[in-house]
Amino acid sequence: MRKTRAVELGTGLFALLGIGALFFLTTQATGGDDFAARQVYVVKARFDNVGSLKPRAPVSMAGVTIGRVTRIEFDPKLLNAVVTLSIDSRYATIPDDSDASVLTAGLLGSQYIGLQAGGSDTYLENGSEIMFTQSAVVLENLIGKFLVGGGSSKD
Amino acid sequence: MFRETYILLKEFVRTFGALTIFLIDLLILTPSVLFRRFRLVVDQVYNAGALSLVIIMVCGLFVGGVLALQGYANLTRFGAEDAVGVFAGFALIKELGPVITALLFAGRAGTSLASEIGLMKATDQLSAMEMMAVDPIRRVVMPRFLGGVIAMPLLVAIFSMVGLLGAHLVGVSLLKIDVGAFWQQMQNSLDLRDVTEGILKSIVFGFIASLLAVWEGYNSIPTAEGVSRATTRTVVTTAVAVLITDFMITAAFLRN
């Protein structure tokens, strides 16, 4: 009888500890998606070049993450990229002439969408499109321009 | 030369086939054993899991600590020592947690399963059971197999958690990395998907380690030498199988 009790106690301790650890890993070690459960509204923006922007990249305004990129598609008619942004409904007062640009976090960081507020009185709403956009800066093009430009000025 | 290779290859394929059939047999028996002989399964969860707790926790603590040290040593070169948390988190949850736990499990529990079943076979206990119309697969092999399968994911989770704790101890308390940066950066870069990968690996490794242990024990040559060889082979085959499967799962989970 004593031995069974010890086995039960040990097994119970082990199982509880294991389940606790699983819970810890899934909730504490991961950030999860800040916007998954909340209400969002969807906005589109067209870019000539999105660089290496990926779905789930943050959409930030004034340095604060206010949404996520949900979809990146190529428009075969206009030959540019259509990026779908989901923005938290709490931030429903973004002027509709705001401009969106593809930015890079730090020198080697991942790319995200940065919104710069405009001055309009009407706001972005579900389904609207951001008119003013700025493409990603492709480092190779920049270096190419710099090299060519530097060479020609010396001549 | 070619002939030998051919025979070796054929033997490998045959063993693999026999192992697959053995696994399917075990899986078919799983529901009935789980319901009718649950008590035996619990005993084996205790044997394989609860008794491995100490070794798993101590190893996890030190692996986490070493990750923090190594990460710190290399990341300071780029001025990115805040990323130690990310580094340790990714390494532990996705790779080292499942793999090292599986290897420790093979050494701590797998060997004891194989030698126990092998010895039972060598001392004719399994045949005696058959004489009494008790199926040794149901009575002896299945509870041990299921015990390992249940214990492994829990052990892996404990290992990863204690490992993160070790990384925290070394990184934050010893190397003075900012606590906020350590956890915040880890939480930002780790997704549920990464944890899922770790959990999936732990489940698969649990099946592999337990299956190979009971298989080697059950098919051992019933002599002292045969049992010792089965024990050794358990560790070797489990290690190889776990590392190969680990590569395949990682490749499958690679983004894009």
Chai-1 contact restraints between the chains, C-beta under 6 A:
chainA,res_idxA,chainB,res_idxB,connection_type,confidence,min_distance_angstrom,max_distance_angstrom,comment,restraint_id
A,V7,B,Y46,contact,1.0,0.0,6.0,A-B,restraint_1
A,G10,B,Y46,contact,1.0,0.0,6.0,A-B,restraint_2
A,G10,B,A50,contact,1.0,0.0,6.0,A-B,restraint_3
A,T11,B,V42,contact,1.0,0.0,6.0,A-B,restraint_4
A,T11,B,V45,contact,1.0,0.0,6.0,A-B,restraint_5
A,T11,B,Y46,contact,1.0,0.0,6.0,A-B,restraint_6
A,T11,B,A50,contact,1.0,0.0,6.0,A-B,restraint_7
A,F14,B,G49,contact,1.0,0.0,6.0,A-B,restraint_8
A,F14,B,A50,contact,1.0,0.0,6.0,A-B,restraint_9
A,F14,B,L53,contact,1.0,0.0,6.0,A-B,restraint_10
A,L17,B,I158,contact,1.0,0.0,6.0,A-B,restraint_11
A,G18,B,L154,contact,1.0,0.0,6.0,A-B,restraint_12
A,G18,B,A157,contact,1.0,0.0,6.0,A-B,restraint_13
A,G18,B,I158,contact,1.0,0.0,6.0,A-B,restraint_14
A,A21,B,A157,contact,1.0,0.0,6.0,A-B,restraint_15
A,A21,B,I158,contact,1.0,0.0,6.0,A-B,restraint_16
A,A21,B,M161,contact,1.0,0.0,6.0,A-B,restraint_17
A,L22,B,A157,contact,1.0,0.0,6.0,A-B,restraint_18
A,F24,B,M161,contact,1.0,0.0,6.0,A-B,restraint_19
A,L25,B,A157,contact,1.0,0.0,6.0,A-B,restraint_20
A,L25,B,S160,contact,1.0,0.0,6.0,A-B,restraint_21
A,L25,B,V195,contact,1.0,0.0,6.0,A-B,restraint_22
A,T26,B,V195,contact,1.0,0.0,6.0,A-B,restraint_23
A,A29,B,G89,contact,1.0,0.0,6.0,A-B,restraint_24
A,A29,B,L190,contact,1.0,0.0,6.0,A-B,restraint_25
A,T30,B,L190,contact,1.0,0.0,6.0,A-B,restraint_26
A,T30,B,D191,contact,1.0,0.0,6.0,A-B,restraint_27
A,T30,B,L192,contact,1.0,0.0,6.0,A-B,restraint_28
A,T30,B,V195,contact,1.0,0.0,6.0,A-B,restraint_29
A,G31,B,Q187,contact,1.0,0.0,6.0,A-B,restraint_30
A,G31,B,N188,contact,1.0,0.0,6.0,A-B,restraint_31
